[in-house]
Every structure is written in C-alpha cells, then in structure tokens.
C-alpha cells in the first residue's frame, strides 16, 4: 500500500540529512517536519471549524510554502496554491472559489490582494508571534486518511479559466514514491525545484519525489535560465524537473566550455522538443526524460526504449487504463489521424475539480475521461501530442494540429520558439497564424523563412501560415507554457511586425496590422 503524504513526512522526523536548501540556508529533514508540525498546530488556531479547512498560498518558491503544505498534509487541512500571474479580480476569485479562509503570503506578492482578503504575512511580527505561541511536540494524533484533500492545484489556464484539481494525501504520496523509485532518488541526490510550487510538476515530480527518496530539495524563488547551471554547481544538483519552454530558455544562454562538467544525471518534464532534448544532453551531459500527464493524472503516457524521439510514448504499465484517440462521437481514429485523447476506463485517480461539478462532468462523460488534448497514434501504437482541443485550427473543412505545425516551425533556422493559432476567415473558416520568437541576434528574413518552410518534407498542404507575427517574447504562464489565448484574442490587432502570404504557400510580404 503506497504511503500518504503525511506518512512520508513523518518518516523523515529523525532524518538528519539536508531537507530544504534555500539560498544560503540548509534545513535538515527532521527540522522540516518539526516546523510543519508547528504550523499544523497554528492551523487549529487560525481555521474556523464551521468552514472548509482551506487556506491559500501566495508565495515564491520559499521554504515557508512547503512547510505549510506539510502542515496541511499532517492536519487534514487543504493548502490552495494560488497563481501570482493572475491579478486583481481573477486572483480574488480563485481564492474565493477554493473557499480559502485566509492566504499565507509575503513579498513580493502581498500587495496583489485587496485589504478585504484575510492574509497571513510570513515577514510580519504577527507571524512570528503566531509561531511562538505553538508548542512543538511529537505527532500523536490520528493521520488524515488517503482520501483527504491535502492540496488544490489550479490548472494552468493557458487556454481557459483555471480549475482547482483535488490532490489527496494518498495520490500525492503514491506519486512521490513512484517518481522516487523510477529515478532512483535517495539521500545522495539533490533535487532542483525551479518550477512554481503551485503547479503539479514541482509539487509531485520534484518535492514529493525528493521527500519519498530522502533527497535534499533546492528551492529557487523563481525560474532563471541564466542562473540554472550556476545553481546546479553550487548545490550539486543531480535531478531537476521542467515544464514547457524552460529547457529552450536554458539552451538560449551563452555556451561555456565547461557546461558538460556538472553533477546532473537526469531531468524530468514535459513539452521539450526532440531537438532541444538532444541539444541539452549533448551540452550538459544530462538526459531528459519526457512523460505525458495532466494535473488530473487520469491519463499517463511514458516513454519506452523503443519510443520514437518525437512521440509521447505508451500507457504506463500497471495502470487500469484504456487510452485511445477518438473523434467527437467517441469513434476511434485511424493511425495518423488527430482526435481527442481519452481514457475509456474512466478517470482513474482523478478526484474531480473542487466546487465545479460542471467541469468535472465535462471531463468525465459517459464513463470516459476526456483530456481536452489532441493526439494521434502511429502505426506502432505510440501516441503523439497534437495540441489542446481548444487550439484546433479548421482550414477548408480540415482540422489541423497547432502543435505539429509549431514543431515544424521550431526546426527552421533562426527560430527560437513558435506559437500557432487560428484567425478567422469568412471563406476558409480559419487562417493559420504563427507568432515567432527569433533566436538572440537573429532577425526575420521572409525569403529565407519561406524557402526553409517549403523545403520541409513533412509540411502539410494547409500548414503554411498565412500570417507571421514577429514577437520579442511569447506571452507565458508562470509554468512556462505559451498563453495561446492572449495571442488568439489579439489576432492582427498588434503593433508587432506582421508578414502575410496572400496565397497559401506563397512568398511573405509586410502586412498592415490593425492596432
């Protein structure tokens, strides 16, 4: 039987090895557990027992964040990770939607909340007095059961309004043990936590995995591509996790002669391109392991030794899953054709969204889990990612995958990153538009771009972008995922340079924006 998150924490109560490494501080695991217990005692003073025992966390990646997550896991309360890139009414709405009684915060995020939201500032004298009132004592109460919600994780919101995913004590503990076993994490390892802790990647694949393995956790306030390798060397990091474009940004840093001389042995994450994975391993001597899994954990795909480099992989062995690619009516799509990725065996460990029955029922329809992600299978059964269902582009009656076009564009010379989306056209339904971020020091050359594009052997006839927008940087979520909704809503209404191909596949010429 897998351990719960609370059990994993208490297993470290006498562990003298480093637990959290933060800037110049080192907190042994035993002291980490003691501090969690102090905060668990404080929760009995802070929470109104007549309301859901929920509180928000609006902090950078600092030890206090994880100490309060630990307090929630040990006490049966629920910590709610709030995304600081959501501002004003949206941030307040998230806290209210998750029934947060108060929000633990500090600089630089404290000012994001209006005065009518109850807060607990970790840098205030009142906070110090609160902790001083608690009595640190060995844990002697009953542990929360596996079904108790320890954390609410909001989905990234890269394409729609975020939803709060329940993460139970049992699911978090099982995920940590599985990751630790899969990567052989032990007290000899140092896990580098650079992704935001309000996201499942950092919380499960990094922190919970390190907790289960007894590895030290290096906390980085926020992701920094320029300081990545310096941090790795400073702390002796052996393992790290990533999401989205972060690998791409690390690779964009100036190369050093000694890049390969570091302590890294493996990185785990999602959405790094085949080209970037190969370049990272060559430059830093560290393999990157990719997997597919949403915050809901209802569909997990893993790579095998025979998985093609560009594929996501196959269903994880041992899972009670029946994963397929289907059309809107649930009919399985033939090999090579794009459809929605589903689990016909149901939602698996997915406990549903908090306080959002409509969204939960939309995901779990007719006994199936509908991921909202597009995919296709090759003739050998390997699954390939094809973007979000919301990112589908329909041109001349044919559905196109934005992700497949992006992958092709990013292999062209001089292009650092690409985001592909639809702009409306009365005659074709949609036109393909691409926002391109150029490599450092490179400028967009329309003739060279067109020639390179048309030379690609796998270029679909309807794939060439009708519009190309050149951006200084793609709009990103805090998880380093592109905010397609921002680009899509702007369309041609931008001051950025736009180039247009009047005839599909034809040459590009400057176009007037409507900004």
HUQUI-V263913 format. One record per run of one state. SS is the DSSP state (@ for helix, = for strand, . for the rest). FROM is the first residue (numbers start at 1). LEN is the number of residues. If there is no record, write none. Layout:
[[SS,FROM,LEN] [SS,FROM,LEN]]
This chain:
[[.,1,4] [@,5,6] [.,11,7] [=,18,5] [.,23,2] [=,25,4] [@,29,18] [.,47,7] [=,54,5] [.,59,4] [@,63,13] [.,76,2] [=,78,4] [.,82,6] [@,88,10] [.,98,2] [=,100,6] [.,106,4] [@,110,3] [.,113,6] [=,119,3] [.,122,3] [@,125,9] [.,134,15] [=,149,6] [.,155,9] [=,164,5] [@,169,15] [.,184,6] [=,190,4] [.,194,6] [@,200,14] [.,214,2] [=,216,4] [.,220,8] [@,228,8] [.,236,3] [=,239,5] [.,244,2] [@,246,6] [.,252,14] [=,266,5] [.,271,3] [@,274,11] [.,285,2] [=,287,7] [.,294,6] [=,300,3] [.,303,10] [=,313,3] [.,316,7] [=,323,4] [.,327,5] [=,332,1] [.,333,6] [=,339,5] [.,344,9] [=,353,1] [.,354,3] [@,357,7] [=,364,2] [.,366,2] [=,368,10] [.,378,5] [=,383,6] [@,389,3] [.,392,1] [=,393,3] [.,396,2] [=,398,3] [.,401,1] [@,402,8] [.,410,5] [=,415,11] [.,426,3] [=,429,10] [.,439,7] [@,446,9] [.,455,12] [=,467,5] [.,472,4] [=,476,1] [.,477,5] [=,482,1] [.,483,1] [@,484,7] [.,491,7] [=,498,3] [.,501,8] [=,509,3] [.,512,4]]
